Amino acid sequence: MTTTVAADAFAVPFKLHHTAFDGIAAASTIFAMLQRSVQEQVRPPEPRWVPERSLNALEWMAGTASQYVAQSLRNARAIPGLTRSAIKAISNSNARAPAQPVTRFQKPVSSHRVFDWVSFPMSEVQVLRAALDKPKMNDLALCIIAGGLRRFLHLKGELPDQPLSAACPINVRGKGDPMAGGNHVSFMRVDLATTIKDPLERLQVIIKSTTHGKAANEDLGATFVGDYLALFPYPLRAATLRGAVRLTSKGAIRAFASTTVTNVANPPGDFFFAGSKVLSYAGLGPVYDGYGLFHTITSMGWELSISATSCRQMLPDISTYLDCLRQEYAMVLELARVKQPDRQRAAGKATGHRKPRSNGSGPRRKQRAAVRGTRMQPSLHAAKEALHIDNTSDSRN
């Protein structure tokens, strides 16, 4: 952890099972336990919550039978639409993307976990985004994660020749109340472009991939994943998923993605817990066989946090991995700082804010204009050389 806190600060872990909450619902539940000020008093809910009456065995059986019949009718009505959506999405998406390379994180996980996170000042991150033409916060964080993962695997001599990708949940709850709980998510696979050393080039690939993935998800429909899984009885789909996970961890089939990255935007402003101010916030995530690295992106008004959850055998030196994330962020920040003045100079030239020239400067101006578009900005080029970034797409230095 990079955030410096007071000596009397304390941590409060919350553990919420994913069967009851997706990321948005879990975050909303946690923040419902916090207060907006030290003076705010916690009030009991209105109306007062009362548990439902316990059912007897006959009522359980009757309820199960009626729900099975209702679900079967819904499935029959949904099949034609699901088929059309799947055909459309496959034809328009990156579903034919190459199989994922196997890394140390596509192995069986142990019962031991490691967890930690890095935090960056939000004010600095916003300046960084402005210098990079304001990419989405999620795309920028994915670029940093991709670069950190690239650095770590290269350090271990394990960087694959093929690009890694991330499985990213998409919130499909819409305007529904997240406090209602439940899982309302879909997924997209994002190309992390880990074969590209230049973070600015990598960011453009990630932006294109996330845009494409969201469009494909819209083609499928927000509830496609849940509706499709509902076609199969729970015991069958549970056994199928467990079997697929085991086969993935043994290398019999390739993983859908190399890591999971979820982004949960938190409410703005300050928060307090039992009279103490919240100083930092980070989220854990589930790891399982074949999918042994989980990232959570969270943002507060004062910080952007990127956490990593993994298996202790896969990531025994998580501090090294966090250093790789910090180094990648520092590189992106340095290139953005150099790029910002270049953009300002280019904007000044485009709007005609130039120093007066002598009468004999006309032909020379035309000559410079003819070659201006064929060169990289000198300062950005020099910065990339200083950071040992060449301009080829597949740099493995």
DODREN-81257 format. One record per residue: x negated, y, z of N, C-alpha, C in turn. Coordinates in steps of 0.1 Angstrom, whole numbers, plus 2048, in hexadecimal, padded with zeros to 3 digits. Atoms other than C-alpha are relative to their C-alpha. Layout:
<nodes>
XYZXYZXYZ/...
</nodes>
This chain:
<nodes>
7F87F48008008008007F780C800/8087F48017F38237F780580B808/7FA7F57F980A83980A7FA80180E/8067FD7F37FA84982980C804809/7F57FD7F78128498467FB80280E/8047FD7F281185486B7FE7F3807/80480C7F880383C88480C7F9807/7F48067F982583789580B7FC7F6/7F680480A83782F8748027F1801/7FC80E7FF84880D8728077FC7F3/7F980680C8557F685680C7F8804/7F48077FE8777E88538037F77F4/7FD80980C87C7C983C80F7FD800/7F380480389E7C282D8007F47F7/80080C8088A579F81F80E7FE7FC/7F28028068C479C8087FF7F57F5/80180B8098CB77C7F58068057F2/7FC7FB80E8CD7817CF80D7FA7FB/7F38068048EC76B7CD80C80A803/7F57F77FB9007877DE7FD80E7FA/8037F38048EE7A67D07F78007F4/80A7FD80A8DD7B27B07F880C806/8087F67FB8C37CD7B380780D804/7F87F37FD8DB7EB7B28097FE80C/7F78037F48F37DB7CB7F87FF80D/8088017F48D77D27E37FB80E804/8057F37FC8C87F57E280B809806/7F57F87FB8EA8057E78047FB80F/7FD8057F38F07EE8057F580580B/80A7FB7F78CE7F881480280E804/7FF7F17FD8D381D81080D804807/7F47FE7F88F681A81F7FC7FF80F/8048017F28E381183F7F880C805/8087F47FD8CF83283E80880C802/7F97F37FD8D88558487F980B7F8/8057F58088D38768367F880A809/8077F67F78C68898557FF7F980D/8028057F28BA88387880D801808/7F47FD7F88DB89188680C7F77FC/7F48078058F287B8718037F4809/7FB80B7F89068628868067F57F7/7FB80B80890D84087980F7FD805/7F28027FD93383A8778047F37FB/7FB80D8059458198758098027F4/7F97FF80D95681185480F802803/7F27FE7FF97A81C84F8067FC7F2/7FB8077F499080884D7F67F6805/80980A7FA97F7F08658017F37F9/80180C8079737D18548057F4808/7FB80C7F99867B185D7FD7F47F7/80380B80897A78F85180D7F87FC/7F580880599277983D8027F4809/7FD80D7F99A375B84D7F97F47FA/80780C80599073B84B80A7F67F9/7F780980799F7228327FE7F2805/80180E7FD9A76FE8397FC7F87F3/80580880C99C6E18228098017F5/7F780080B9BC6E180E80080D7F9/8007F38069BB7068087F38027F8/80C8008079977037FD8027F97F2/7FE80880C9A06E87E48098077F6/7F67F98099BE6FB7D67FA80C7FA/8077F48069AA71B7D27F67FD7F6/80A80480A98E7097C08067FB7F3/7F980580C9A66F87A880680B7F8/7FA7F58079B87187A07F58097F9/80B7F980699772A79A7FA7F97F4/80580880C98B70E7838098027F4/7F77FF80B9AA71076E7FF80E7FA/8017F28049A873676C7F38027F8/80D7FE8069837357637FF7F97F2/80080780C98971B7488088077F5/7F97F880A9A37317377F880C7FC/8087F480498C74F7387F57FB7F7/80B8058099707397298057FE7F2/7FA80380E98772E70C80280D7F8/7FD7F38079907527047F28077FD/80D7F880296B75E7077F77FA7F5/80980780995B7446F07FE8077F3/8027F980D9627556CE7F880D801/8077F37FF9567776DA7F27FE804/80E8027FD9377696EA7F87FB7F5/80780680C92E7566CA7FD80C7F7/8027F58099327766B57F5809806/80A7F87FA91D78A6CE7F27FA7FF/80D8068019017716CF7FA8007F2/8057FF80E8FF76F6A97FB80E7FD/8047F28038FD7956A67F4803807/80B7FC7F88E47996C27F37F97FB/80B8088048CD77D6B57FB8067F2/8047FB80D8CD78C6927FA80E801/8057F37FE8C57AF69F7F580280A/8097FF7F58AE7A86BC7F27FA7FE/80D80680088B79C6C48007F2806/7FE80D7FB89877A6CD7F67F67FA/80A80980687E76B6B57F2804804/80D7FC7FB86277A6C97F77F4803/80880B7FD8447636CD8017FB80E/7FF8057F284374C6EB7F5806808/8097F97F783275A7097F37F8803/80C8077FC80E7517118017FC80E/8008057F280873E7317F5807808/8097F97F77F775174D8007F980E/8008057F27EF74977280E801806/7F37FE7F981375577A80A7F67FA/7F680980582473A7657FD7F2805/80380D7F981B71E77E80A7FE80B/7F88027F582D70E79B7FC80A80C/8037F77F58307267B98007F880D/8008067F382871D7DD80A807809/7F77FA7F683C7267FC7FB80D806/8067F47FA82574380480180C7F6/7FE7F480882B7677F77F680B804/8087F47FE8167867F380880B7FA/7F87F58048257A87F07F980D804/8067F37FE8187CC7ED8048097F5/7FB7F680A81E7EC7DA7F780C800/8087F380180E80C7CD80B80B7FE/7F77F580181E82E7CE7F980C7FA/8067F480681884D7B980980C802/7F77F47FD8248717C08098037F5/7F67FD80A8448787AE7FD80D7F8/8037F380683A89C7A77F57FE7F5/80A80380A81B88F7958057F77F4/7FA80980B82E8747828098087F7/7F77F880984788E7757F78097F7/8097F980982A8A37687FA7F77F5/80580A80981C88475880A7FD7F5/7F680380A83D87C74780280C7F6/7FF7F480983F8A073A7F58007F6/80B80080A81D89D72A8017F57F6/7FF80C80982787C71980E8017F9/7F37FF80784888A70980B7FA808/7F58047F785D87F7278057F27FD/7FB80D80185F8597238097FD80C/7F88057F48788477397F77FB80B/8088057F486B84075C7FD7F27FF/80280F80087081B7577F57FD7F5/80A80380B85B81B7367F2804805/80D7FC7FB83F82E7477FB7F680A/80580A7F683E8167647FD7F37FA/80380D80783F7F874D7F28017F9/80D7FE80682180773B7F57FF80A/80A8017F580E80A75C7FF7F1804/80080E7FC8187E67667F87F87F5/80680880A80D7D97447F1802800/80F7FD8007EB7EB7467FA7F980D/8068077F47E67DE76A7FF7F17FE/80080E8027EF7BB7607F57FC7F6/80B80380A7D77BD7427F3801807/80D7FE7F97BB7CA7587FD7F480A/80280B7F67C07AF7737FC7F37F8/80380C8077C179275A7F38017F9/80D7FE8067A37A07477F57FE80A/80A8027F57907A27687FE7F2803/80180E7FD79877E76E7FC7F77F4/80380780C78F77474A80B7F87FB/7F48088047B37697448098087F7/7F77F88087C178472D8037F87F3/7FD80780C7D47727117FE8097F4/8017F980D7D077B6EC80D8057FC/7F27FC8047F677F6E980580980B/7FB7F77F680979B6FA80A7F980A/7F78057F681B79471A80D808800/7F47F880083F79F7208067FF80E/7F97FF7F38567A773D80F7FD7FE/7F28017FF87979C74580680B809/7FB7F47F988C7BB74F80F7FF801/7F18007FE8AF7BA75F80680D7FB/7F87F58048C97D275180C801808/7F47FE7F88E47E076780C8017F6/7F48008089067D875780C803808/7F57FE7F791B7E277480980C7FB/7F87F580592680276380380A80B/7FC7F77F593A81977A8067F880C/7FC8077F49427FD7927F880380C/8067FC7F393B8027B77F57F6803/80B80A7FD9187F27BE8027FA80E/7FE8057F29237EE7E38097F37FF/7F880C80193B7D37D67F77F37FF/80980C80191C7BC7D28017F97F3/7FF80980C9197A07B97F48037F7/80B7FF80A90179C79C8068047F2/7FB7FA80D9097B277D7F48047F8/80C7FD8078EA7B07697FF7F87F3/80580780B8DD7A67477F18017FF/80F8008018B97A273B7FC8047F2/8067FE80C8A37AE7207F17FD801/80F8037FF87F7A47177F980B7F9/8077F48048677C07137F17FC7FD/80E8028048467BE7007F780A809/8097F87F882B7CA7197F38057F8/80B7FC8088117CE6FD7F37FF808/80C8017F87F57C17137F47FE7F8/80C8008097DE7BD6F57FB80E7FD/8047F28037DD7E36F27FA80680C/8077FA7F57C47F470880480F802/7FC7F27FF7CF81870080E801806/7F38007F97EB81F71980A8097F8/7F77F88087FA83A7028067F87F4/7FB80880B7FD8226E58097F5806/7F880A7FA80A8076FC80E805804/7F37FA7FB82581F70A80A8007F4/7F77FF80B8338246E78057F27FC/7FB80E8038357FE6E180B7FC80A/7F68047F68487FA70280D8087FE/7F47F88038608176FA8087FA7F5/7F980780B8688066D98077F3804/7FB80D7FC86D7E56EA80C801809/7F47FE7F78847F170680C8067F8/7F57FB8088998056ED8067F57F8/7FB80B80789C7E66D88087F6809/7FA8097F78A47D06F680E805805/7F37FB7FC8C07E770280A8007F5/7F780180B8CF7E86E08057F27FE/7FC80E8018CF7C26DE80A7FC80B/7F78037F58E07C170080D8057FE/7F37FA8048FB7D86F48077F87F6/7FA80980A9017C16D78067F4806/7FB80B7F89057A46EF80C803808/7F67FC7F691C7B77067FC7FF80E/8057FF7F29187C072A8017F3808/7FD80C7F89277A07387FC7F37F9/80280C80891978771F7F97F5809/80880A7F89007767378097F980A/7F78067F691A77175280B7F87FA/7F680880793576673A7FB7F37FA/80680D80691E74D7297FE7F680A/80380A7F691373D74980D7FB806/7F38057FA93773B7558067F57F7/7FA80B80893E7237387FC7F2805/80580C7FB92B70874B8037FF80F/7FE8027F29336F976D7F3803808/80C7FC7F991C7067887F67F5802/80A80B7FE90C6E47907F87FE7F4/80780280D9036E076B7F680B7FD/8097F68038F47027667F580280A/80A8007F68E27017877F57F67FE/80980B8028D26E077F7F78037F3/8077FC80C8C96ED75C7F580B802/80A7F67FD8B870C7697F57FB808/80B8067F88A56F97837F67F87F7/8088088098996E17687F88087F7/8077F780988F6FD7517F4807808/80B7F97F887B70E76D7F57F6802/80B80A7FD8686ED7757F87FE7F3/80780280D8606E87507F780B7FC/8087F580385470B74D7F3800808/80B8007F783D70876B7F67F57FC/80980A80482E6E875C7FB8027F2/8057FD80D8286F873A8087F87F5/7F880780A8426E27288078097F7/7F97F680885570071C7FA80E804/8067F37FD84A72571A80A808808/7F87F77F885773F73280680A7F7/7F97F58078707597277F780D800/8087F47FF8587747337F47FD80A/80B8037F883777774580180680F/7FD7FA7F384478C76280E806800/7F37F97FF86479C76F7FE80E805/8017F27FB8677C177380E806801/7F37FA7FE8867D17827FE80E805/8017F27FC88C7F678780D804807/7F47FC7F88A38037A37FE80F803/8017F27FD8A88297A480880280D/7F97FE7F38B08347C780680E800/7FA7F37FF8C58527D17F680B804/80A7F57FD8B38747D380280580E/7FF7FA7F38AB8867F37F97F880A/8068077F589E87C8158097F7807/7F880A7F88AA85F82A7F97FD80D/8058037F38A785584E8067F3805/7FB80C7FB8AA8358617FE80080F/8017FF7F28B28368867F880C805/8077F47FC8A58598887F28027FA/80E7FF8068848528758028027F1/7FF7FD80E87E8608527FA7F57F8/80580A8098798478367F48077F8/80C7FA80685584D8297FC7F97F3/80380780C85283280F80A7F47FF/7F680B8028688177FF7FB7F87F4/80480A80B8607F87EA8097F4801/7F880B8008737DA7DF7F97F37FD/80580E80386B7B47DF8087FA7F5/7F880780A87779C7C57FD7F1801/80280F80087B7767C17F67FB7F6/80980780A8607617B18037F1801/7FD80F80086473C7A77F77FA7F5/8098078098537227928008057F2/8017FB80E84772F77180280F7FF/7FE7F280084F75377B7FB80580D/8067FE7F383775B7967FB80E803/8047F27FD83378179480D8097FD/7F37F780085079A79B7FC80E804/8027F27FD84D7C079980D807803/7F57F77FD8657D97A87FC80E7FF/8037F28028657FD79D80B808808/7F77F87F88758157B67FC80E800/8047F17FF87683B7B880880780A/7FA7F77F687D8537D47FD80E7FB/8027F280587D8797D17F2804800/80E7FC7FE85887A7DB7F77F67FA/80980A80584A85A7CC8067F67F6/7FD80B80984A83F7B17F87F4806/80780C7FB84281C7BF8027F57F6/80080C8078397FD7AD7FB7F5809/80480B7F78387DD7C17FE7F37F9/80380D80682C7BA7BA8037F580A/7FE80C7F88397997C97FB7F47F8/80580C8078277797C17FE7F580A/80480B7F881B7587CE7F2802804/80D7FE7FA7FC7587E47F57F97F8/80A8078087EB73E7CF7FE8067F2/8017F980D7F27517AE7F980D802/8057F27FE7E87737BC7FA80180E/8067FF7F37D176E7DA7FA80D803/8067F37FE7C17907D580A80B7FA/7F67F78047E07A67D17FA80E800/8067F37FF7CB7C47DB7F98047F3/8077FE80D7B67C07BB80A8047F5/7F67FD80A7D67C07A680580E802/7FB7F27FE7E27E07B77F680A7FC/80A7F78057C17F07B08008017F0/7FF7FF80F7C67E778B80C8097FC/7F57F88037E87F878C7FC80F802/8047F37FD7D881779C7F78057F5/80A7FC80A7BC8187828088037F3/7F97FE80D7D581576580880E801/7F97F37FE7EA8327747F780C7FE/80A7F58017CB8477777FC8027F2/8047FF80E7C284075380B8087F8/7F57F98067E584A74780180F804/7FF7F27FB7E486975C7F58097FA/80B7F88067C287474E8038027F2/7FD7FE80E7CD86F72A80B80A7FE/7F57F68007ED8827317FB80E802/8057F37FD7DA89F7407F88067F4/8077FB80C7C48A172180A8037F5/7F77FF80B7E189D70980980C802/7F77F57FE7F68B97197FA80D7FA/8057F48077DE8D670E8007FE7F1/80080280E7DB8C66EC80E8027FA/7F27FE8058018C66E880380F800/7FE7F27FF8028EA6F47F98087F4/8077FA80B7E88F46DA8067FD7F3/7F980480C7FA8E16BF80D8087FE/7F37F880181B8F36C87FD80E7FD/8047F28038099156C77FD8027F1/8037FF80E7FC90E6A480C7FE7F8/7F480380881E90169880980D800/7F77F47FF82F9226A47F980C7FB/8067F58068159386947F880980A/8077F87F78049446B47F17FE7FE/80E8028037E19476A57F980E801/8087F48007C59606A88008067F2/8017FA80D7C397968B7F47FC7F9/80B8058087AD96E66F7FC80B7F6/8057F780A7989826568077FD7F3/7FA80280D7A39866327FB7F47F9/80680B80778C96B6278037F3806/7FD80D7F979B95063D80B7F87FA/7F58078067B79456267FD7F27FC/80480E8057A69286147FC7F780B/8058097F579591C63380C7FB809/7F48047F97B791B6458077F57F9/7F980B8077C690562A7F87F4801/80880C7FF7A88EE62C8017F980D/7FF8057F37AB8EA65180E7F9802/7F28067FF7D18E464E8017F37F9/7FF80C8087CB8C96357FB7F4808/80680B7F97B68B464D8057FF80F/7FC8007F27C78BD66E8077F4804/7F880C7FD7DF8A066D7F97F3800/80880D8027C48866667F77FE80C/8098027F57B188B68780780080D/7FB8007F27B88836AB7FC80D807/8057F47F97B78A16C27F37FD807/80E8037FB7928A56CC8007FD80F/8018037F27988A66F18067F3804/7FA80D7FD7AF8886F27F77F57FB/80980A8057968756DC7F47FE809/80B8017F677A87E6F48037F980D/7FC8077F478E8737128017F17FE/7FF80F8037958517027F27FA7FF/80E80580077084D6FB7FA7FF80E/8058007F276885671F8067F5808/7F980B7F978183C72B7FE7F37F9/80380D80777382271380C7FA7F9/7F58058077938206FF7FE8027F1/8027FE80E78E81A6DA80E8017FA/7F37FD8067AA8216C18067F57F9/7FA80C8067B17FE6B680B7FB808/7F58057F87D17ED6C07FD7F5809/80380C7F87C17CE6CE7F2802806/80D7FE7F97A57DA6E57FF7F780C/80180A7F57987BF6FC7F4803809/80C7FD7F777B7D270D80580280E/
</nodes>
